Amino acid sequence: MPIQFPPDRGEILICDFSGLLFHEMEKTRPVIVLSPKISSRAKLTTVVCLSTTEPSIKEDYHLEITFDPPYSPKFPSSTMWLKGDMIYSLNIDRMTRPHIKDEAGKRTYPIRKIDRDLMLKVERCVLNGIGLKVDRVPEIL
């Protein structure tokens, strides 16, 4: 079920990239929200992609991230790779939160966010991914 409200910066969601063109992202995958809530564009959010596949050549826009516990049953790997060169501004109707079932079988949709230190590393990778090499990312959280 798509999320109903703009997500928070640093929140981890699942995004359906279907309908994009060849060589663009083509499947459903986890993403990290980069943009803050902006009232004038409440249905859009900017995200950076995560992958469970380790890059064959590691670049300065890749970042290994370990989740404990793993992000979701659909993505059970505890290790994911940030693809800092894969950023998109998309409608939140493409975004969902993963669900888990409690002991009674009821679905819950936990909110997962990365911490401030990891967000700074993510921002550095994104800047590297778009060719903006910097020594230090400004603190904006």
N, C-alpha and C positions, 0 to 999 in steps of 0.2 A: 504494500500500500504506500503510495507516495506521501512524503512528509507534507504537512499542512501549513507550516510556518517556516520563515527563513531560518536556516541553521546558524549556529554559533560558529565563530571563527575557531579553527582547530578541531571541530567535530569531524568524526569519521563516519562516512555514509557509504552506501552502495549506490552506484550510478549505472543506469542503463544507457549505454552509448549507441544503441541500435539506431539506424537511419543516417549515420554519418557516412562520409565518403571513404573509398579505398585509401589506405595509408593513414587514415585518421583512426582514432580508437574505435573498435568495432564490437566490443562485448561488454558484458556487465562486470564491473570490478569495483573494489573499494577506492575511495577518494578521501582526501583531506580538504576541508573547506579553508580557503585562503582569505576570502573577503569577509569583512564585518557585515552586520545587518545594515542595509541601506534602504530607508523607507521609500525612496523614489524608484527603487527597482526590487521590490519585495519578492518577485517571482524568479529573480536571477541570482545565482551565486557563482563565484569563481572557485574552481577546485583544481587540485593536482592529483594525478593518478598514482595508485599503488599497484604493485604486481607481485605475484608469488614466485615469479621466475627471476633468478639472478641474472643480471646483465652479463653477456659474454665479454664485453669490454667495459670495465667500470670507469665512469666519467665523473667529473666534479659536480654533476647534477644528479647523481645517484646517491641514495642513502639507504643503508640497511636499517630496518626498524624491527625490533622484537616486541611482540605483544604477549603479555602474560596476564590473564589467559588469552588464548588465540582470539582473534577479532570476532568470528562467528562460526557456527557449524558449517555454513556454506563455504567459508574460507578458513579451514582448520589449521593452516600452517601458522606457526608462531612467528615466523620470519617473513617479512615482506620488504619489497624494494620500492622506494620512492622514485618516480620517474619525473624529475624536476623539469624536463623539457616537454612534458605532456600536461599543459594547463588549458582549461576550458572555462568559459562562462556559459552556463546552461540553466534552463528552467528547472526549478525545484521539483516539478512534476516527474523528472527523471530520477529523483533521489528517494531512497528508502533507508530505513534503519533495519538492521538485521533483527530477526525475531528469534527468541528462544522460548522453549516451553518449560513451565514450572512443573512441580510434582503433580499438580492436578491436570496437566495438559493444556493449561491456559497460556496463550501467547503473551509475551512481554517484549517490549522494544526498548532495551537499555540504550542510554546515550553514552557514547564513548568519545572522549576528547583527549588530545595529546597535551602534554604540559608545556609550559612556557619555554623551557630550554630546548625541547625537541622542536617546537614551532620555529625558534630562531634558526635551527639547523635546516629545517624544511625551507624557510624563506631564502636562506643562502643558496641552497640547491636550485630553487626556482630562478633566482637571479642569474646563477651560472647557466641554467638551461636556456635562458633567453639572451645570453651574451652580455649581461651586465655584471662584470666581475668587480667585486668590492671586497675590501678588507674586513668590513664589519657591517652587519645588517642593523639598521636602526631599531631600537626597541619600540614596538608599537602595540604591544598587548596591554 
